[in-house]
């Protein structure tokens, strides 16, 4: 198993950076949905709760799209030729 783990500490390719950036963005959105959902259920006015839940719905849809983009990057249907600064 150790031989499989060697060489993983090098620089990432532009493609890998794009994939991990998309994965990170999806994770942040997922965390945000959890936090906003909790906020909506803790003593907010009904209008505020509805607004927060609408935001959660929109964020969840975007999280799904970003996840699909990450899958396309991983499958190399979307490519990046060089890392972005």
HELIX and SHEET records of a PDB file:
HELIX    1   1 UNK A    2  UNK A    5  1                                   4    
HELIX    2   2 UNK A   14  UNK A   40  1                                  27    
HELIX    3   3 UNK A   46  UNK A   74  1                                  29    
END                                                                             
